[in-house]
Amino acid sequence: MKANPRILTTVVGSYPVPDWLAAAPSEQALIDATRVVLATQERAGIDLVCDGELYRFDPDHPETNGMIEYFVRPMSGIRSEIGFTEWLEYSSAEGMRFRACPPGVVDGPVGEGTLNLPIPCARAKSLASRPLKFTLTGPHMLAKTLHDRHYRDPEHLANAIALVLAAQVKHLNADVVQLDDANLPGHPG
């Protein structure tokens, strides 16, 4: 008789940023917080651990823990300075009530810029004693939150971002890569 396969466990979503990391952010504090998150999962018996998405910790965006800004701000073709007219255009667009201001303005072809996902992935992998899942925000959500003055088409912008992310994913030393597109609702098309 064949044994039933065991269902493996993992976690979903980001961990809360520890107060001590938010109070005194540093590279060492981020490493320590990641070590705590991984060890907590390992002690709980989680099979596929995750760094809690702490790698994108951003003290300026505690509500989303850098879920958007971490990815788009380093990309080329996207600037973080938002003019008043651009803010007015963005805030009046349909479906933008969840954000007061865009994380950036797309004013040229999107490229990798200085985004380097293999570095935080390698850091988490070096701290984990079990298989690692690395999570990144998906292109749909990133495209939806940006103010696009270049492509002027959400699908083209999402595809450009997807190409940048795919090129980075090829170099990740993770056992599993999870694409987190947390903002799909609102427009069935």
PAPASE-701756 format. One record per residue (C-alpha): residue in three letters; y, z, x. Coordinates in steps of 0.2 Angstrom, whole numbers, m for minus. Each point is the difference from the previous one (the first is absolute). Layout:
residues N
+-------+-------+-------+-------+
| kolfi |     v |     w |     u |
+-------+-------+-------+-------+
|   ALA |     Y |     Z |     X |
...
+-------+-------+-------+-------+
***
This chain:
residues 189
+-------+-------+-------+-------+
| kolfi |     v |     w |     u |
+-------+-------+-------+-------+
|   MET |     0 |     0 |     0 |
|   LYS |    17 |    m5 |     7 |
|   ALA |    13 |    14 |     1 |
|   ASN |    16 |    m2 |   m10 |
|   PRO |    15 |    m5 |    12 |
|   ARG |    12 |    14 |     2 |
|   ILE |    18 |    m3 |    m7 |
|   LEU |    12 |     2 |    14 |
|   THR |    16 |    10 |    m3 |
|   THR |    18 |    m4 |     5 |
|   VAL |    18 |     5 |    m5 |
|   VAL |    13 |   m10 |    m9 |
|   GLY |    19 |     2 |     2 |
|   SER |    11 |     9 |    12 |
|   TYR |     0 |    18 |     5 |
|   PRO |    15 |    10 |    m3 |
|   VAL |    11 |     2 |    16 |
|   PRO |    m2 |    17 |     7 |
|   ASP |    17 |    10 |    m1 |
|   TRP |    m1 |     4 |    18 |
|   LEU |    m1 |   m19 |     4 |
|   ALA |    15 |    m4 |   m11 |
|   ALA |    10 |    15 |     7 |
|   ALA |    m3 |    m5 |    19 |
|   PRO |    m6 |   m18 |     1 |
|   SER |    m6 |    m6 |    17 |
|   GLU |   m14 |   m10 |     6 |
|   GLN |   m11 |    15 |     5 |
|   ALA |     3 |     8 |   m17 |
|   LEU |    m6 |   m17 |    m9 |
|   ILE |   m15 |     0 |    11 |
|   ASP |    m4 |    19 |    m4 |
|   ALA |     3 |    m4 |   m19 |
|   THR |   m12 |   m15 |     1 |
|   ARG |   m13 |    11 |     9 |
|   VAL |     1 |    13 |   m14 |
|   VAL |    m2 |   m13 |   m13 |
|   LEU |   m15 |    m8 |     8 |
|   ALA |    m8 |    17 |     4 |
|   THR |     2 |     5 |   m18 |
|   GLN |    m9 |   m15 |    m6 |
|   GLU |   m14 |     1 |    13 |
|   ARG |    m3 |    19 |    m5 |
|   ALA |    m1 |    m5 |   m18 |
|   GLY |   m13 |   m13 |     4 |
|   ILE |    10 |   m16 |    m3 |
|   ASP |   m10 |   m15 |     7 |
|   LEU |    15 |   m12 |     2 |
|   VAL |    15 |    10 |     6 |
|   CYS |    19 |    m5 |    m1 |
|   ASP |    15 |     6 |     9 |
|   GLY |     8 |     4 |   m16 |
|   GLU |    12 |   m14 |     3 |
|   LEU |    10 |    12 |    10 |
|   TYR |     2 |   m14 |    14 |
|   ARG |    15 |    m7 |   m11 |
|   PHE |     8 |    17 |    m2 |
|   ASP |    19 |    m3 |    m3 |
|   PRO |    11 |    16 |    m1 |
|   ASP |    13 |   m11 |    m9 |
|   HIS |   m12 |    m6 |   m14 |
|   PRO |   m11 |    16 |    m4 |
|   GLU |    m3 |    m6 |   m18 |
|   THR |   m10 |   m16 |     6 |
|   ASN |    m4 |     6 |    18 |
|   GLY |     6 |   m16 |     7 |
|   MET |   m12 |   m10 |   m11 |
|   ILE |    12 |   m15 |    m1 |
|   GLU |    13 |     3 |    14 |
|   TYR |   m13 |     3 |    14 |
|   PHE |    m6 |   m18 |    m3 |
|   VAL |    15 |   m10 |    m4 |
|   ARG |    14 |     7 |    11 |
|   PRO |    m8 |    m6 |    16 |
|   MET |    m4 |   m17 |    m6 |
|   SER |    11 |   m14 |     5 |
|   GLY |    10 |   m10 |   m13 |
|   ILE |     3 |    17 |    m9 |
|   ARG |    15 |    10 |     3 |
|   SER |     3 |    18 |    m6 |
|   GLU |    19 |    m1 |    m2 |
|   ILE |     3 |    m2 |   m19 |
|   GLY |    17 |    m7 |    m5 |
|   PHE |     8 |     5 |   m17 |
|   THR |    m2 |   m17 |    m8 |
|   GLU |   m18 |     0 |     6 |
|   TRP |    m3 |    17 |    m8 |
|   LEU |     8 |    m5 |   m16 |
|   GLU |   m11 |   m16 |    m1 |
|   TYR |   m16 |    11 |     4 |
|   SER |     4 |    14 |   m12 |
|   SER |     3 |   m12 |   m15 |
|   ALA |   m17 |    m9 |     3 |
|   GLU |   m14 |     3 |   m12 |
|   GLY |   m13 |    12 |     5 |
|   MET |    11 |     9 |    13 |
|   ARG |     3 |    16 |    m9 |
|   PHE |   m12 |    10 |    11 |
|   ARG |    11 |    m3 |    16 |
|   ALA |    18 |     3 |     2 |
|   CYS |     2 |   m11 |    15 |
|   PRO |   m11 |   m13 |     8 |
|   PRO |    m8 |     4 |    17 |
|   GLY |     7 |   m16 |     7 |
|   VAL |     7 |   m17 |    m3 |
|   VAL |   m10 |   m15 |     4 |
|   ASP |    12 |   m12 |     8 |
|   GLY |   m12 |   m11 |    11 |
|   PRO |   m18 |    m4 |     3 |
|   VAL |   m11 |    16 |     0 |
|   GLY |    m8 |     3 |    17 |
|   GLU |    m9 |    15 |     8 |
|   GLY |    15 |     6 |     9 |
|   THR |    m4 |    16 |     8 |
|   LEU |   m13 |     6 |   m12 |
|   ASN |   m16 |     6 |     9 |
|   LEU |   m13 |     7 |   m11 |
|   PRO |   m14 |     1 |    14 |
|   ILE |     9 |    14 |     8 |
|   PRO |     0 |    13 |   m14 |
|   CYS |   m18 |    m6 |    m5 |
|   ALA |    m6 |     3 |    18 |
|   ARG |     8 |    17 |     0 |
|   ALA |    m9 |     5 |   m16 |
|   LYS |   m16 |    m7 |     6 |
|   SER |     1 |    10 |    16 |
|   LEU |     2 |    16 |   m10 |
|   ALA |   m14 |    m3 |   m12 |
|   SER |   m19 |     4 |     2 |
|   ARG |    m5 |   m10 |   m15 |
|   PRO |     2 |   m18 |    m5 |
|   LEU |    19 |    m4 |    m4 |
|   LYS |     9 |    m8 |   m14 |
|   PHE |    17 |    m7 |     4 |
|   THR |    12 |    m3 |   m15 |
|   LEU |    15 |   m12 |    m1 |
|   THR |    11 |    m4 |   m14 |
|   GLY |    m3 |   m17 |    m8 |
|   PRO |    11 |   m16 |     0 |
|   HIS |     3 |     0 |   m18 |
|   MET |     8 |    17 |    m1 |
|   LEU |    10 |    m3 |    16 |
|   ALA |     6 |   m17 |    m7 |
|   LYS |     4 |     8 |   m17 |
|   THR |    12 |    13 |     8 |
|   LEU |    10 |   m11 |    12 |
|   HIS |    15 |   m10 |    m5 |
|   ASP |    m5 |   m17 |     4 |
|   ARG |    15 |   m12 |     5 |
|   HIS |   m11 |   m12 |    10 |
|   TYR |   m16 |    m5 |    m9 |
|   ARG |     7 |     3 |   m17 |
|   ASP |   m18 |     0 |    m7 |
|   PRO |   m10 |    16 |    m1 |
|   GLU |   m17 |    m9 |     4 |
|   HIS |     7 |    m9 |    15 |
|   LEU |     7 |    17 |     7 |
|   ALA |   m16 |     9 |    m4 |
|   ASN |   m10 |   m14 |     9 |
|   ALA |    11 |     2 |    16 |
|   ILE |    m2 |    18 |     0 |
|   ALA |   m19 |    m2 |    m2 |
|   LEU |    m1 |   m11 |    15 |
|   VAL |     9 |    13 |    11 |
|   LEU |   m11 |    14 |    m6 |
|   ALA |   m16 |   m11 |     2 |
|   ALA |     5 |    m3 |    18 |
|   GLN |     1 |    18 |     3 |
|   VAL |   m16 |     5 |    m9 |
|   LYS |   m10 |   m11 |    11 |
|   HIS |     4 |    12 |    14 |
|   LEU |    m3 |    16 |    m9 |
|   ASN |   m14 |    11 |     7 |
|   ALA |    m5 |     7 |   m17 |
|   ASP |   m17 |     1 |    m8 |
|   VAL |     9 |    m5 |   m17 |
|   VAL |    17 |    m6 |    m4 |
|   GLN |     7 |     4 |   m17 |
|   LEU |    14 |   m10 |    m8 |
|   ASP |    11 |    11 |   m11 |
|   ASP |    10 |   m10 |   m13 |
|   ALA |     6 |    15 |   m10 |
|   ASN |    12 |   m10 |   m10 |
|   LEU |    m9 |   m14 |    m9 |
|   PRO |     4 |     5 |   m18 |
|   GLY |    15 |    m7 |   m10 |
|   HIS |    m3 |   m19 |     1 |
|   PRO |   m17 |    m6 |    m5 |
|   GLY |     4 |   m17 |     8 |
+-------+-------+-------+-------+
***
